[in-house]
């Protein structure tokens, strides 16, 4: 089952969106839908429910959709967010929380159906991404690919650097980073390559999702702005090709909005 959240302060619009979502032919009977009349009530439930996708109205009384989405991203940077709205246009703030789609309430039924179906397909694709088993001290941690910013070779193991949201979700203090995987970097790359990871250097692999800048042969990653990751000459062609494919995919997704 997939847990789906619909957040809108208009009951009529919530019920309509629920009906549209549940009518999906492939996944309608696999959805557990939760309705919320405010962003805060949704945030409160995130402590006990691991949502697969969130449909969020932008214009709401009190905490609006953009503000709620910012708080959601602090708790979970992998959950799919889909904005739906009557009049509001995408803003810089709404783009920063990385929504998958913008659905207009006045869209044609055919176009709205396509956007909802696409969003549910994305939800399932994300859910099928591989999980990685790691260790922190004597505790085992099951990581999603989107939890990981980069992985580096370190002594006799691989050191995993997680996003702030992933640390929060796993109850790891912000300053802690001793998350380990006892495997070869090549093996991890084979698993994570289809999930948007690049291999710029024999010492580390990085998640394209967290690239802040990439100029010439130097990379900067979000949450690690003081570290420069270099692209080895032997890796440059493959890495740049993978990066281009990732950016094209991201651009095409954005154009569908």
For each residue, the residues with C-beta under 8 A, 3 or more apart:
1: 30 31 32
2: 27 30 31 32 52 53 123 124 127
3: 32 34 49 50 51 52
4: 21 31 32 33 34 51 52 53 54 55 123
5: 33 34 35 36 42 45 49 51 53 54 55 56
6: 14 17 18 21 33 34 35 36 55
7: 35 36 37 38 39 42 54 55 56 57 60 65 68
8: 13 14 17 36 37 55 56 57 60 84
9: 37 38 57 60 61
10: 13 14 57
11: 14 15 37
12: 15 16
13: 8 10 16 17 57 105
14: 6 8 10 11 17 18 35 37
15: 11 12 18 19
16: 12 13 19 20
17: 6 8 13 14 20 21 55 84
18: 6 14 15 21 22 33 35
19: 15 16 22 23
20: 16 17 23 112 113 116
21: 4 6 17 18 24 28 31 33 55 116 120
22: 18 19 28 31 33
23: 19 20 28
24: 21 27 28 31 116 117 120
25: 28
26: 117 120 121
27: 2 24 30 31 120 123 124
28: 21 22 23 24 25 31
29:
30: 1 2 27
31: 1 2 4 21 22 24 27 28
32: 1 2 3 4
33: 4 5 6 18 21 22
34: 3 4 5 6 45 49 51
35: 5 6 7 14 18
36: 5 6 7 8 39 41 42 45
37: 7 8 9 11 14 41
38: 7 9 41 42 60 61 62 63
39: 7 36 42 43 56 60 62 63 64 65 67 68 71
40: 43 44 62 63 68
41: 36 37 38 44 45
42: 5 7 36 38 39 45 46 54 68 72
43: 39 40 46 68 71 72 75
44: 40 41 47
45: 5 34 36 41 42 48 49
46: 42 43 49 51 72 75 76
47: 44
48: 45
49: 3 5 34 45 46
50: 3
51: 3 4 5 34 46 54 76 79
52: 2 3 4 79 80 123 126 127
53: 2 4 5 79 80 81 82 119 120 122 123
54: 4 5 7 42 51 72 79 80 81 82
55: 4 5 6 7 8 17 21 82 84 103 119
56: 5 7 8 39 65 68 69 81 82 83 84
57: 7 8 9 10 13 60 65 83 84 85
58: 64 65 66 83 84 85 88 94
59: 64 65 85 86 87 88
60: 7 8 9 38 39 57 63 64 65 68
61: 9 38
62: 38 39 40
63: 38 39 40 60 67 68 71
64: 39 58 59 60 67 68
65: 7 39 56 57 58 59 60 68 69 83 85 94
66: 58 69 70 91 93 94 97
67: 39 63 64 70 71
68: 7 39 40 42 43 56 60 63 64 65 71 72
69: 56 65 66 72 73 81 83 94 97 99
70: 66 67 73 74 93 96 97
71: 39 43 63 67 68 74 75
72: 42 43 46 54 68 69 75 76 79 81 97
73: 69 70 76 77 97 98 165
74: 70 71 164 165 168
75: 43 46 71 72 165 168 169
76: 46 51 72 73 79 165 169
77: 73 98 146 163 164 165 166
78: 126 144 146 147 165
79: 51 52 53 54 72 76
80: 52 53 54 100 119 122 123 126
81: 53 54 56 69 72 97 98 99 100
82: 53 54 55 56 99 100 101 102 103 115 119
83: 56 57 58 65 69 90 94 99 101 102 103
84: 8 17 55 56 57 58 102 103 104 105
85: 57 58 59 65 88 102 103 104 105
86: 59 104 105 106
87: 59
88: 58 59 85 91
89:
90: 83 94 95 102 257
91: 66 88 94 95
92: 95 96
93: 66 70 96 97
94: 58 65 66 69 83 90 91 97 99 102
95: 90 91 92 98 99
96: 70 92 93
97: 66 69 70 72 73 81 93 94
98: 73 77 81 95
99: 69 81 82 83 94 95 102 257
100: 80 81 82 119 122 253
101: 82 83 115 118 119 256 257
102: 82 83 84 85 90 94 99 257
103: 55 82 83 84 85 107 112 115 116
104: 84 85 86 107 112
105: 13 84 85 86
106: 86
107: 103 104 111 112 115
108: 111 112
109: 112 113
110: 113 114
111: 107 108 114 115
112: 20 103 104 107 108 109 115 116
113: 20 109 110 116 117
114: 110 111 117 118
115: 82 101 103 107 111 112 118 119 256
116: 20 21 24 103 112 113 119 120
117: 24 26 113 114 120 121
118: 101 114 115 121 122 256
119: 53 55 80 82 100 101 115 116 122 123
120: 21 24 26 27 53 116 117 123 124
121: 26 117 118 124 125
122: 53 80 100 118 119 125 126
123: 2 4 27 52 53 80 119 120 126 127
124: 2 27 120 121 127 128
125: 121 122 128 129
126: 52 78 80 122 123 129 146
127: 2 52 123 124
128: 124 125
129: 125 126 144 145 146 195
130: 145 191 192 195
131: 142 143 144
132: 142 143 144 145 148 160 181 188 191 192
133: 140 141 142 143 181
134: 140 141 142 143 160 179 180 181
135: 138 139 140 141 179 180 181 182
136: 139 141 172 176 178 179 180
137: 178
138: 135
139: 135 136
140: 133 134 135
141: 133 134 135 136 170 179
142: 131 132 133 134
143: 131 132 133 134 147 148 160 162 166 179
144: 78 129 131 132 147 166
145: 129 130 132 148 192 195 196 197 207
146: 77 78 126 129 163 166 195 207 209
147: 78 143 144 162 163 166 169 170
148: 132 143 145 151 160 161 162 163 166 192 207
149: 161 162 163 206 207 210 221 222 223 224
150: 161 204 205 206 207 210 221 224 229
151: 148 158 159 160 161 181 185 188 204 205
152: 158 159 161 203 204
153: 158 159 185 202 203 204
154: 157 158 159 180
155:
156:
157: 154 180 181 182
158: 151 152 153 154 180 181 182 183 185 188
159: 151 152 153 154 177 178 179 180
160: 132 134 143 148 151 179 180 181
161: 148 149 150 151 152 177 179 224
162: 143 147 148 149 166 167 170 172 177 179
163: 77 146 147 148 149 166 167 210 222 223
164: 74 77 167 168 174 223
165: 73 74 75 76 77 78 168 169
166: 77 143 144 146 147 148 162 163 169 170 172
167: 162 163 164 170 172 173 174 176
168: 74 75 164 165 171 172
169: 75 76 147 165 166
170: 141 147 162 166 167
171: 168
172: 136 162 166 167 168 176 179
173: 167 176
174: 164 167
175:
176: 136 167 172 173
177: 159 161 162
178: 136 137 159
179: 134 135 136 141 143 159 160 161 162 172
180: 134 135 136 154 157 158 159 160
181: 132 133 134 135 151 157 158 160 188
182: 135 157 158
183: 158 187 188
184: 187 188
185: 151 153 158 188 189 202 203 204 205
186: 189 190
187: 183 184 190 191
188: 132 151 158 181 183 184 185 191 192 205
189: 185 186 192 193 197 199 205
190: 186 187 193
191: 130 132 187 188 195
192: 130 132 145 148 188 189 195 196 197 205 207
193: 189 190 197 199 242
194:
195: 129 130 145 146 191 192 207
196: 145 192 207 208 209 246
197: 145 189 192 193 205 206 207 208
198: 205 206 208 239 242 243 246
199: 189 193 205 235 238 239 242
200: 204 205 206 219 229 230 231 232 235 236 239
201: 204 229 230 231 232 235
202: 153 185 232 234 235
203: 152 153 185
204: 150 151 152 153 185 200 201 229
205: 150 151 185 188 189 192 197 198 199 200
206: 149 150 197 198 200 210 211 219 221 229
207: 145 146 148 149 150 192 195 196 197 210 221
208: 196 197 198 211 242 243 246 247
209: 146 196
210: 149 150 163 206 207 221 222 223
211: 206 208 214 219 220 221 222 243
212: 220 221 222 225
213: 219 220
214: 211 218 219 220 243
215: 218
216:
217: 230 231 233 236
218: 214 215 228 229 230 231
219: 200 206 211 213 214 228 229 230 231
220: 211 212 213 214 224 225 227 228 229
221: 149 150 206 207 210 211 212 224 225 227 229
222: 149 163 210 211 212 225
223: 149 163 164 210
224: 149 150 161 220 221 227
225: 212 220 221 222
226:
227: 220 221 224
228: 218 219 220
229: 150 200 201 204 206 218 219 220 221
230: 200 201 217 218 219
231: 200 201 217 218 219 235 236 239 240
232: 200 201 202 235 236
233: 217 236
234: 202
235: 199 200 201 202 231 232 238 239
236: 200 217 231 232 233 239 240
237: 240 241
238: 199 235 241 242
239: 198 199 200 231 235 236 242 243
240: 231 236 237 243 244
241: 237 238 244 245
242: 193 198 199 208 238 239 245 246
243: 198 208 211 214 239 240 246 247
244: 240 241 247 248
245: 241 242 248 249
246: 196 198 208 242 243 249 250
247: 208 243 244 250 251
248: 244 245 251 252
249: 245 246 252 253
250: 246 247 253 254
251: 247 248 254 255
252: 248 249 255 256
253: 100 249 250 256 257
254: 250 251 257
255: 251 252
256: 101 115 118 252 253
257: 90 99 101 102 253 254
